[in-house]
Amino acid sequence: MKTMLLGAAALAAPLALAQPALAAPKTFGDPVKISDTLTIDPMLDARLRWENVDTPTKDADAVTLRLRSGFELKHAPSHLSVLAEAEATLAIDENYNGLSFVPTKARPAFAGVADPANVELNRLQLQYRTKQLGLTVGRQRINLDDQRWVGGVAWRQNEQTFDAVRGEASIGPVMADVTYADSQRTIFGHDAGPRTSYDGHFWFLQAGVKQGPVTVKGFSYLLDYDTKEQIGPLAVTLADTQTYGVRATAALPLGKKVKLNLVGSYAHQQGWKNNPAKYGVDYVNAEAGLAGYGFTATGGYEKLGSDKGIALQTPMATLHKFNGWADLFLTTPAAGLEDVYVGLAKAFPKAKGLTANVVWHDFHSDVGHVKYGEEWDASLGFKVRKVAILAKYADYKAKGFGVDTKKFWLEADYAF
């Protein structure tokens, strides 16, 4: 722990040492000019959160404080930048089970909340970027499309990052995005044992074209894990998968203030490399949203298929974004999952960033169409000066899967 704390402090030292010689920025947190070609941009992201979990057998109260800090040094003529960022999570109220899979750290009397105390190097990357080209090398954040397949899991206090090389290119309406990663740095932190990170050979491949309001992408995600441990509750051999698919989005104006947003995606997943299972499962997502006058009404359907008792999995996704905020379906049940959902959101731009959102989910299995349960989700957000306040609630009613689960969050965010 002492070594990690010293490492985190070392990241901040160059910025602290540089400040006295630099001209003060116009706004606190803005980039600081070192010379005509060189700037240094300080970064700070603080989040204080209370998460309450209520189930029939176990409860939890987690009060945690997350701090990310670092800097980005940019050299304009060369289009090069260096970014370094440390991350620390402090558990203020530890009445929760943050590392249930680590015997010496588990707190089985409490419900799980995946925000264990942690100090780590979150990002350290070298980047070259122009309008048409980008190359990023090192530990980095990767969010692809809606993060259904690869994401940073920003909802949790500890971010998921990747040790990777990523190349991006765009020529007119055509784009390509290629990543090779050899380590998935999980949200569980340095006390998670083998689950601190997963090594392997991971390819994220995308190519697409944009024409007017329509964008179409083809993608492939190839996951080959080295570890013999489990990827969550999923046996590692089943985590070796190859997924191929296509995603289309469109934003169609229906008038001066009304827009129709459409999303459609299909993918096929099967075993790869060390995966001994012979199966093939489909992913389907269709969503329509009508936005206008500050309101957005959304309806959609998502299917994670199952074949021979094996379901489609997305172990690198930002899973909290999908299938309900109560997080009952972070691992797809063996019989698969169908999620029919509708939602209504409202933004109040004149009321200090006030936003409100409510979503209803109806869950069934893919095989047999067995009723799993229903869930209501709601959130309310606003700003007090530069601090963003969020209240969020999830209520899952079990019918044939899991148990009744209620969760409530209250958090404050400040970042520059």
N, C-alpha and C positions, 0 to 999 in steps of 0.2 A: 504493500500500500504506500509506504514512504517513497519508494522509487517512482510510483505512478504520480504521486502528488508533486514530486520534484520535476517530473517530466511535464506536467501540466503548467507548472509555474514557469518552466523554461520557455514554453510557447509564448507566454505573455511578456517575457523579459525584453525581447527586441523592440516591441512596441513601446514599452515603458521607457526604455533608454532613449529611444528616438524622439519622444515627444518634446523635450525641452528645446531642441534645436529646430523644431518645425513651427511654421506659422499656424495659428489656431484656425480651425475651419469655421465657416459661417454658421453652421448648425452642428450641435454636438452629435458626434457619431458619423459625420460626413467624412469622405476621403480627405487625407492631408497631403498637400503637395510637398514633395521633397525637392524636386527639381522640375525643369520644364518637361521632362519625359517620364518622371518616376513619381508614383503616388503610393501611399499606404492607406488602406481602408480598414479601420478597426471594426470588429464584429462582436456583438453581444446579444445573447438570446436567453432570457430568464423566464422561467415558468414555475409558479407556485400552484399546486393542485391538491384538492381534497377529492378522493374517490371513495364512495360508499357502495358496498355490495351487500345485498340482502337475498339469501336463499333459505329454503326450509330448514337446512341443517347447519349452515355456516354463514357467518357475516364477515365483513372486513371494513376497516377504516384506514385508508392510506393517505397520509399527508406527506407530500414529497416536494422538494425544491430542486429544479433542474437549471443548471447554468452551462451555457456554451460560450466560449470566448476565444478570440483569435484575431487574425489579421490576414489581409490579402495585399500583396505587393505587386503592382502592375507597372510594366514598362511599355509605354505606348508604341514606340517605333517598331519593336520586335513582336508585338502582339502576345508577349509572354506574361504570365502571372504565376506567383507562388502563393498558395493558401495553406495556412496552418490553423487548426482549431482543436481545442481540448473540450471535453465534456465531463461534467460531474453531476451526480444525483445524490441528494441527501435525503435520507428517510427521517422525517421529523416525528411522525406517529407510525410505529411499526406494527400495528395491529392488522397485518395482512401477510399472505403467503407469497412472497416475491420469487422464491426459488424452490418450488415444490419438488423438483426433481433432484435436488442436492441434499442428501441426508443431513449433513451438518448445518445446513442453512434453512431447511424447510421449517415452516410453522403450520403444521397440519390442523391446528385448532381454528385457523382462519381461512376464509375464502381467498382465492388467488387474485393478485393484482400484479401484472408483469412490469413493475417498476422498481427493481432492486437497486439498492445503493451501489454506486459505481463511480470510478474515475478512469478515464481512458483518453487516448488520442483518437478523436472522432474522424478528422479529415487531415490529410497532408498530401497535397497534390501540386503538380506542375501542369500548367495549361497553356496551349496556344489556341487563339481564337480570332477569327475574322468573321465577316458576314456570311461567307460561304463554307468555311472550314473550321473544325474544332478538333483538338486532340488533347485528351486529359489522361495523365498518368499518375497513379498513386492511389491512396485511400480516398474514396470519393462517394458522394451521394448520387444515386441513380434512380430517377423517377421516369418510367416509360409509360406514356399515354395516361390512362386512368389508374395506373399502378395495380391492375388486377394480376399481373404476372411478376413485375419487378418494381419495388418501391422502397422508400426510406423509412416507412412505418413511423411517420412524424407524430402520430397521436400518442405513442408511448414516450416516456421521458428520455430513455436511451434510444438513440437513433440507430437504424440499420444502415451500414455502409459497406462498400466493397473495395477490396484491393484489386485494381483493374486497370486496363488500358481501354479507353473508349475513343472512337473516331466518329465524327459527324460531318456530313457534307450535304450541301444543297446547290443545285444548279437549276435555276429557273423554278419550275413547278416540281422538280424531282428531288427527293431526299433519300439519304441512306444513313443508318446509324448502326454501328458495329461495336460490340463490347466483348472482350475476353477478360474474365475474372478468375482469380485462383483462390479467393477467400471471401466468404460471406460473414461479415462481422455482425453478430446478432444483437438483439435488444437486451440480452440478459446480463451483459457485463462480465467483468473479470472473475467474479466468484462462481460462474456458471459451469466451471470445469470444461468438459468437451463441448458444451453448447455455447461457450464464449464465442467461438467462430467455427465455421465448417470450411475445410479446404477441399479443393477439387479442381475440375476444369469446367467452366461455365461459359457458354456462348449466348449472347443476346443479339439477335439479328433482325433488323427492320429495313424495309425499303418501301417508299410510297410516292404518291403524286397528289398534288393539290390543284384543283381546277375550280376557280370561283369559290363558292361556299362549301364545296365538297372535297373531302380528303379521304383517300383510300390507302391503306398500308397492308403489306404482307409482313408476317413476322415468324420467327422461329426461336425457340428457347430450348437449349440443349444443356441438361444438368447431369454432371458426372461427379458424384461425391466420393472423396477419398475415405472419409471417416467410417468407422464401423459402429459408431454410436447411432442413436436415433435422432431423426429430425423432428423434434417434438415427439408426439406419440407415434409417428410414422417410421416404420422400419426403413433403414437407410437404403436397402436394396430396392425398395419401392419408390424411393425418392429420385432414383436415376430415371429420368424421363426425357422424351423428345416431344416437343409440341410445335405444331405448325398451324398457322391460321391467318385470318384476314380481318381487318377492322375498318369500318367506314363511318365517317361522321359528316354531318351537314348542318349548317345554320341558315335557314331559309327565311328571309324577311316576308312577313305577311301584311305589312303596313309600316308606317313611320315608327310606331312604337311597339310592334308585336313581332315576335320571331318564333319560328318553329325549329327546335333542336332535335336532331335525330341521331341515334347511335345504333349500329348493328355490328355484331362480331360473331365469328365462328372459328373454332379451333378443334383440332384432333390431337389427342395425347396417347402415347403408348410407351412401353418400357424401352430402356436404352442401357447400353453398357452392362453393368453388373445386375441389372434388374432381371430376375429369372421368370417373372410373370408374363404370360402371353395374353394380352388384352388390348382393347382399343376403346377409348371413351371420348365423348364429344363435349364441347363447351359451346353454349349458345347464349347470346345476350342481345336483347332488343329493347330500346328505350326511346320514348318520345317526351319532349318537354315543350310546353307553351309558355313563353316569357313575354311579359308586357306590363307596363304601368307599375313596376316594382314587384309584381307577383311572378312566380314560376311554379306551374303545375306539372308534375312529372309522373309518368307511369312506365313500368318496365317489367321484364321477365328475364330471369337468369337461370340457366341450367348447368350444373356440374354433373356430368353423366357417370354412370357406373356400369361395369361389365365384369361378370364372373366374381362378384364380390369385391372388386377393386374400384375405387372412385377417383375421379380427376382431382389432383391436388395442385396448389400454387404456393409452395413453401417460401418463396421470396417476395410475396405480395405484401402490400399494405392492407392486411386483412380486415382491419377495423372499419374500413370504408364500405365493406360489402356484407350483405346478409345480416344486418342488424347490429346495433351498437352494443348489445348485451354480450356479443362475442361467443355465442353458443356454437358457431360453425367455423371456427378458425381451422379446424381439420375437417374435411368433408366426410360425412358419415359413409360407411361402406356401401350403402344403397344409393348413394348420390344425393343430390339436393336440387330442388326447384324452388325458386323464390319469386313470387309475384308481389310487386310493391307499387305503392302510389304515395305521392308526397306533395306538399304545398309549402313554398317558401315565400317570405315577404321581406323586402329590404326597405328601410326608412332612411334614405340618404340625408334628410334634413335633421335627423335625430341622433347625431353623433355616432353614426355607424351602426344603428340598431338593426338587427336582423332576427327573424324568427323562422323556425323550420319545424315541420311535423311530417313523419313518415310512418306508414303502416306496411307490415310484411306478413305474407301468408306462406308458410314453409311446408313443403311435402318432399317425400323421397322421389328420386328419379325412377327407381325400380319399384313397381307396385303402387305408386302414388299414395303412400301412407302419410297421413297427416302428422307432421312434426310439431307444429305449434304456430303461434301468432305473436307479433311484437309491435308495440308502439314506441316510436322514438320521437323526442322533441328537444329543441335547443333554442336558447335565447342568448344573443351576443350584443355587446355595446362597448363603447370606449369612454374612458375617463382620462382626458388629456391623451397621453401616448400609451396608456395601459389598456389592453384589451381584456374585457371580462366576459367569461363564458359560463353559462349554466346549461347542463345537458342531462337528459334523463332517458333511460331505456327500461321497458317493462315487457319481459318475455313470458308468455303463458304456454306452458308445456302441454302438449296433447299426446305425443308418442315419442318424444325425444328430449332428453335432458330434464331439468327441473325448472320450476318457476324461478325467474331471476329478475331482480330489480337492481339497477345501478343509477347512481347520481354522481355528477361531477360539478365542482365549482372551481374555477381556475382564473388566474390573472397572468397575462403575458406582457412582457416588455422586450422590445428588440430594436436594434439599429444595425 
